[in-house]
Amino acid sequence: MSAPTPTGPQPEGPGLQPPDYGQPSPALIARADRGYARFLADQVPDVATGGHDQEDDAAGAR
């Protein structure tokens, strides 16, 4: 036995996924924007991280 072939498009009804599925929320976009801005910000070497101008030492050894 087989199911009858539908004659037209199926009516839109409530599905398992919300209507805005796949669309990022405004809060998620704002958080990503802040993280990207932090990534692009000019990084100042911090003495506490142990940077100690290692890039300058490597350039002077060449």
Buried (B, 14 or more C-beta within 10 A) or exposed (E): EEEEEEEEEEEEEEEEEEEEEEEEEEEEEEEEEEEEEEEEEEEEEEEEEEEEEEEEEEEEEE
